[in-house]
Amino acid sequence: MENSYKYFENHGCKYYPCHKNVENINCMFCYCPMYGEKNCLGNPKFIESKGKIIKDCSDCLFPHIPENYDKIMEYLRNIIFEKS
């Protein structure tokens, strides 16, 4: 896939690939912009750590799938609209 404003792959990153056995991993959302949202579009797990419930996204590939760029952007627009 060609790098664009919707997609890029950073082979030079020391963490690349952050997920194994995935082709065309989109590094655009290396840090997921939906992490802070309880009801995100991905498939996180909620685990207990040190007496707190935390969001574990280590098995979620949703933001790294190139075709999900538009879905993520729409989700973020809706969140911003709801908060304003």
C-alpha atoms as one frame of an Amber mdcrd trajectory, in Angstrom:
protein
   0.000   0.000   0.000   1.274   3.481  -0.841   1.954   6.002   1.951  -0.661
   8.771   2.031  -2.497  11.047   4.436  -4.612   8.025   5.440  -1.827   5.496
   5.692   1.859   5.118   6.318   4.078   2.328   7.442   7.215   3.197   9.412
   9.680   0.371   8.875  12.370   2.442  10.625  10.519   2.509  13.955  12.211
   0.527  16.720   8.803  -0.939  17.647   7.910  -1.988  14.093   6.107  -4.249
  13.707   4.117  -3.664  16.890   1.752  -6.505  15.978   2.962  -9.782  14.521
   1.550 -11.513  11.435  -0.131  -8.375  10.050   0.450  -7.096   6.542  -0.004
  -3.413   5.661  -0.050  -2.222   9.261  -1.068   1.424   9.418   1.261   3.388
  11.693  -0.886   6.532  11.352  -2.543   5.763  14.680   0.464   4.332  16.478
  -1.041   5.771  19.635  -4.735   5.051  19.295  -6.820   8.244  19.410  -9.694
   6.203  20.855  -7.720   4.884  23.833  -9.359   7.258  26.279 -12.859   6.276
  25.184 -14.613   3.429  26.982 -16.754   2.550  23.948 -14.201   2.676  21.152
 -14.459   0.952  17.777 -11.833  -1.658  18.584 -11.911  -4.769  20.705 -10.098
  -3.934  23.935 -10.051  -6.017  27.055 -10.529  -4.510  30.490  -8.228  -6.023
  33.053  -7.406  -5.426  36.692  -3.977  -4.093  37.500  -2.921  -2.925  40.960
  -6.542  -2.712  42.077  -7.686  -0.654  39.083  -9.493  -1.609  35.896  -7.438
  -0.606  32.869  -8.000  -0.830  29.141  -5.733  -3.365  27.418  -5.556  -2.798
  23.671  -2.560  -5.027  22.999  -4.576  -7.452  20.849  -6.582  -4.763  19.016
  -5.674  -4.106  15.396  -8.581  -1.796  14.506  -6.565   1.457  14.203  -3.835
  -0.304  12.243  -6.106  -1.601   9.470  -5.832   0.870   6.567  -9.507   0.621
   5.633 -10.556   1.852   9.103  -9.125   5.374   8.730 -12.453   6.933   7.685
 -14.341   5.095  10.444 -11.924   6.411  13.065 -12.114   9.969  11.750 -15.932
   9.873  11.779 -15.892   8.463  15.326 -13.587  11.274  16.480 -15.726  13.943
  14.788 -18.779  12.581  16.626 -16.968  12.661  19.969 -15.865  16.257  19.437
 -19.405  17.225  18.417 -20.894  15.552  21.499 -18.461  17.291  23.847 -19.069
  20.771  22.423
